[in-house]
């Protein structure tokens, strides 16, 4: 695996398609494994996170095969089998937290493990609601962390007010709710990505969405019975975001990204960039399930903005990139209400702030965000930057490096494989250079 990259200054321009959405791919793998019949999936992400989840559902009894780029998953009609070994979820927080919900009400024992970064991430946030439902879940890591052993029990529905805006926790509880007795309701503090609810609707699994309250009726331990349906994964907006933001911040640059998912719970970055002065147009090309379309961006000298409140969950994975854009914009860019960033694949507030400083950017860090002062006179960092095993940090810093005046070295970049294995090829496709 490539672990070090040197990125050269370059103006990025052009046209491309991004790989399949990571959140959607993983949800499809899990639901296809429960379905009756074979699901044909077009556009499944070929990144490690999606593959870990796919392997996990295969170990639970689904059968999966690729036919070129098309994935076929034959489901178990709800009859998952106990896996022979612990399931290695790699770096995938989504895979781990959602699968825990899916398994909590099945009569089997399953252990989930993960890589170093995943093994540091908080799992108490799913343990609490699942235990309220009657689940038995043991976290044997040092502080409420993986490895996790789930001993399936009879669950009962709950009404759960999420203590944090998290689509992963919401989805975990809803999936567990399908295998419980009675009704389960999750109340969100702010709207988060709704791919789970949308897929339930597509697959005729009853779900009731009433503002911030989402409810499912439990089917008991046998779970819901539903037929497989062919599904298309949209291009991942969070992968497109790197190029969209890079081009938005360079006056005169132009880019079109095709076939990208435009679910409004994912695209708040576009509103932020428009507010900062970028010209962005979207064209819808399909609306079956998530809206899919093309995004065209024309770059400009951007100006700072404030990003906070309800916008945060809808651009949560784009915040390191927004901080990068803030360094290129005139004035202050303020990010608030984003304490969740501290428990992502790395502490993204601390790591982003430290890396921006290494580029010569003036940043102040707050508990729940940061203030970035631009436009910075970027200098290439004196020492190689470390990704902390975080794919979105690597890609955000690679984009900032294209704006520097000298080549920049990034270390520990193999993590890009989790969500965007073609990232370096696409950098080149748009006129960038790395080696
Ligand atoms: C995800 C939800 C978000 C996001 C993560 C994927 C999902 O996490 O950051 O990359 O697939 O539901 P939280 O729900 O924990 O905020």
Boltz pocket constraint, residues with backbone or C-beta under 6 A from the ligand:
constraints:
  - pocket:
      binder: B
      contacts: [[A, 22], [A, 23], [A, 24], [A, 94], [A, 165], [A, 166], [A, 167], [A, 168], [A, 169], [A, 171], [A, 192], [A, 193], [A, 316], [A, 317], [A, 340]]
      max_distance: 6.0
